[in-house]
Amino acid sequence: MAGQGIGTSRSLAPIIAAPLILWQKLYLMSKTTKITVLGGGSFGTAIANMIAHNGYPVTLWMRDSDNAEQCRTSRENSRYLPGYHLEQSLNISSDMAEALAGAEVVFFSIPSKSFRAVARAAASFLAPGTIAISTAKGIEEDGFKLMSQVLEEELESPRVGVISGPNLAREIAQKQITATVIASADNLLCHRVQVLLATSYFRVYANHDRFGVELAGALKNIYAIEAGIASALGVGQNTLSVLITRSLAEMTRFAARLGANPMTFLGLSGVGDLFVTCTSPLSRNFRVGEAIGRGMSIDEAVADVGQVAEGVKTTRIVKLKADELDVYMPLASALDDILFHGKSLHTVLRDMMLSEQSEDVEFRVRNDSNEQ
């Protein structure tokens, strides 16, 4: 019996040791693997700097050579993330070929409008099987494509993931406690990103519903604009609560119709991101909504914010898709009316209150124990 016990222990040893060996390999590869972040906006700058702070070789690529030079010399991205010191080890370049040479993990922090063009340009510099992570929260109108799908179309056999969550770049820069989601069916990819980005103030959770996580990040921008308009008009907290909770129900309904897991929307990438973007003046989409609520046109509001607000374009794209699929989305339709057809928020809220009263919670966990 003793011999059998020893034999059993030995036979189990490789199985027990496997996870430890995996993490050791992951750690060693990460410390010697080149990382590139494409996009020198606020979030791209923040994650590139975190990776550099964690001791990994990382290059931040910026399209604007003048801004890249300013960031190199001052160690600050004063245009998009003022007051945030950039690590001396962070390499900053406007040369895409140089930035991507030898990169095995690439973060694409590019607005959806120019995402495909940048991915296409990057493709010739990337080896097959490169880990490609999208942090963009938008939808391409032609074909209703998410950014991870664009990466799969433009790159050669990439290993694709998506980062999304309640991640205001300025708060990350201030080292406020923050969490995000890395979504991919590739477990090793998820572990790699968790290791690269983890700090004492930034935590990364994994999720296998890449489509749902990415769609949630795009959809919430619609409702952040609506919340910004409501804030400018001085609505009460009861009204704002109704707006946020019905927004969550609406975006979940739409995503489930497209095949996403509705439970994903109860996590960081769903309700977490929706809450922060609907309540924080640091949210670009919220600020655009506030500006519109103060009487500015769309163009004036976007210019006033000074950065891309994905929700304006996403509103029209989602409205058209909802009509095509016959999905009930009164709030998205209402914002489309406000932005493009001159309707007022007061009219929208009145119409919502007069619309058909339906179920509060549309998705429930089935209790099989009660079924015979």
N, C-alpha and C positions, 0 to 999 in steps of 0.2 A: 504493500500500500504506500509506503514511504517513497519507494522508487517511482510508483505511478504519479504521486504528488509532484515529485521533482520534475518528472517528464512533462507533466501538464503545465507546470510553471514555465519550463523552457519553451514549450510550444506556443504559449501565449505571449512570451516576451516580445517577439517582433510586432505583434498586434498592439501591445501596450506602448511600445516605443515609437510606433509609426507617427502618431500625432506630434510627439516631441521632435522627431527628426524633421517632419514637415515644417514646423515652426522655426527650427534652427536654419534650415535651408532658406526659408522665406526671409528670415532676418538677414542672413549673409548676402543673399541676392539683392535685397533692398538696399543695403549699405553700399553696394558697388554698382548698382544699376542707375543709369542716367534717366532722370525724369524731366519731362518738358511740360510746361503749361502754356497753351496758346491762348492769348487774350490778356491784355493788360488793364482790364477794367477793375472794379473794386473787388469782386469775388476772386477773379483769377489771381490778382496780386496777393490777396489774403492767403489763399491756399498754397501758392508758390512759396510765400515767406514762411508758412508753417512747416512745409516740407524741408526747407533749408534749415530752419531752426532745429528740426529733428535730426540733422546731420546727414541728410541725403544730398547727392549732387543733383541740382535742379536748375533749369534755365527757364526764364520767363520771356516769352516772345511777345513783342508789341509791333503792330503794323506801322505805327508812327515813329519814325527814326528819331525825330526831335524829342519826343517824350521819353523814348528809351534812353537817350543820352542824358536827359535831365535826371531821370531816375537813377542812372548809374553814378552820376557825380554827386547828387544830393542825398542819395539813399532814401528817397521818399517819392511816392507817386502822388504829387501834389494835385494833379488833375482829378484823380478818382478816389484817392484814399489819403487825404492830407493828414499830417500829424502822425503817421504810422511809419516807424523806422524799419527800413529794409535791411535784412541780414547782409553782412559783408560777403558771405559765401554765395548769395543768390546772384547767379549770372543773368544779365538782362541783355537781350539782343533783338534787333529788328531784321536780322537775317534768318529767314526760315530754314534754309539748308543747314546753317550752322547750329541753329537751335535744336533741330531734329536729328542731327547726325548721331547715330548710336542710341537713340532714345528707345527704351523698351516699354515705358509707361507714359502716355500722353493724355493730358487733360485738355479738353476743348471747351474753353470758357468764352464762347463767341456768341453774339446775338443771332437769333434764328435767321434774320434777314441775310446775313453774310456767311452763315454756318456752312452751307454746301460748298460755296466757293473756296473757303479756307480748307475744308476737308479735302477737296479735290486737289488743291495746290500742295497740301501736305502729303498726299498719297505717294508721290514719287520718291519721297525721302524716308518712307517707313517700310520696314520689313514685314512680310506676312506674319500674322499672329501677334502683332503689336497690341498691347493692352490700350484701348481707347476709351476714355471716360468722358461723357458729356455732362457739363454742369448747366447747360442752357435750359431755359424754361419757356419754350415756345413751340409753335407748330408751323410746318411748311405748308402753305396753302395748296399747292399743286399736289394732289393725291393724299392730302391730310397725313403728311409724314411727320413723325417725331424725330428728334435729332439723332437718337440712337439708330434709327432706321437709315438716316442719311449716312451715318458712319459705315454701316454695313454695305451700303450701295457704293460708296466712294473709295473705301479702303480695301486692301487685299486680305481677306480672311482675318479680320480683326477680332480680338476678344473684347466684347463691348460691355460697358457698364454705365450706370447713370447715378449721379449724385443729386439729391434733392432733399429739401427740408427747410425748417425755419432758420435760415442762415443769413442774417443781415450782416454784411461785410464789416460795417463800422463797429458793430458789437464784437465781432470776432477779433478785430484789430485791438479792441480794448480788453481783450481776454475775458469777456463775459462768458459764463458757462453756456455752451452751445452743443447741440447734437444734430447729426445729419443721418441720411440713409444712403448706403451704397447698394444699388439694386442690380442684380445679375444672376443668371442661372449658373454662373461659373464661380464655384465656392472659393477656389484659389485666388481668383481676381478679387473677390470681396475681402478675403483675408489680407491680401497685399495692400489694398487701399486703406483698410483699417489700421495696418501697421504704419503706413506712410503718414497718415493724417492725425493719428491719436496724440493728444496732449493732455495736460492736466485740466484744461478747460474746454476741449473739443472732443466729443465722443462720436464714434461712427457705428451705427447699427446696420445690419445686413437684412436684405429682403430679396426674395426670388421673383417677385412680381414686378419685373422691370417696366412693363407697359403701364401698369397701374401707378407706380411711383412717378414715372415721367409725365404721364397724363395729368396727374394731380398737380404737379408743379406748374404746368401750363394753364390749367383751368382756373386755379385760384387767383390768377392775375386779373381775370374778369371781375371777380367780386371785390377785389381790393380797390379797383377804380370806383365801383359802386359805393363802397364804404367810405372812400375819400369824399365823394360827392355828398353823401349823407352827413359826414362830419362837418363839411363847409356850411351845410344848411342848418346845422345845430339840432339834429334829431336827438331824441332821448336814448338812454341806454337800453330801454325795452325794445325800441325800434332797431337799434344796432344788433341786439341779440337775435331778434327775429331774422334780420338780414343775414347774419353769419350762419345761423343754424339751417335756414332754408337754402342757403348757398351750398352748404355741405351736402344736404339731401339731393340737391339738383346735380352737382358735379358727380356724385356717387352714382346716381341714376344713369347719367350719360355714360360714364366710364364702364359700368356694368353691362350696358347695352353693347359696348364695343369689345367686351370680353375681359375686362380687368376684374380683379377680385375686390368686391366692395369693402371687405375688411381692411384692405390696405389704406382706405381713406380714414380709418380711425387712428392711424399712426402719425408719425412726425411729418411725413410727406403729404398727408391729407389735412386733418384738422389742425395739426401743429403749424404747418406753413400757412394755412388759411387764416388762422387766428392772428399770427404776427403781421401778415401783410394787410389785414383788414383793420388793424389798430395802431400800427406804428408809423409815425411821420418819416422814419428812415426808409420805408418802402417806396420805391419809385412809382409804382402803380397807384398806391394810396395818394401820393403827392400830386400825381396827374389828376386823379379824381377830385382832390381838394381844389386844384386850380380851375377845373371845369365848373365845380360847384360855386366858385367865386365869379363866374361869368366869362372865363377865358374860352377861346376856341380850342379844338384839339391841338392844332399846330402850336398855338401860343402856350398851351399847357405843357406839351412835350419840350418845347424850347426852354420854358421856365425851369423845368426839372433838370435839363441838361444831360440826361442819360436815357438810354433806350428803355421804354416801358412796354414790355411785350404784350400787355393786356389789351391795348388798343387794337392791334392786328388780330389777336387771338379771338376777340369778341366776334368779329365778323366771320372768321373761319368757323368757329364753333356754332354760331347761329345757323349758317348754311348747312352744316353737317347735321345738326339737330333736326332741321326741317326735312332733310333728306331721309333721316332715320325715323322720323315722326316721334321724337323724344320730347317730352314736355319740359321746357326750360324757360319758365316765365321771366326769371331774373336776367339771364343772358339775353333773351329777346328784348327785354326792357332796356338794358344798357345799349344794345344795338340801336334801339329807337332814340335813346338820349344822345348817343355819339353821332349818329348818322342821319337822324330824321327829326331832330329838334324837339323831342318830347322832354318834359320836366320830370324830375325824380318824384315830386309830389303826385303827379298823375300816375306814375309807375306804381308807387306804393298804394295808391287808392285802388288801382286795378287789381293789384295782388290781393288786397283785402276783400275784394268783391268776387274773386275767382273761386272756382270750386274748392270746397274744403275736403281734403283727402287725409290719408293716414299720416301720422307724425313720423313714425319709423317704418321705412319701407323694406329694410333688410333685417332679418332675424336669424339667430342661430337655432336650427331645428333641434328640438329635444326628442331624440329617438326613444328615450325611455318611456315616454308617454304614449307611444304608438303601439298598437297591438298587431 
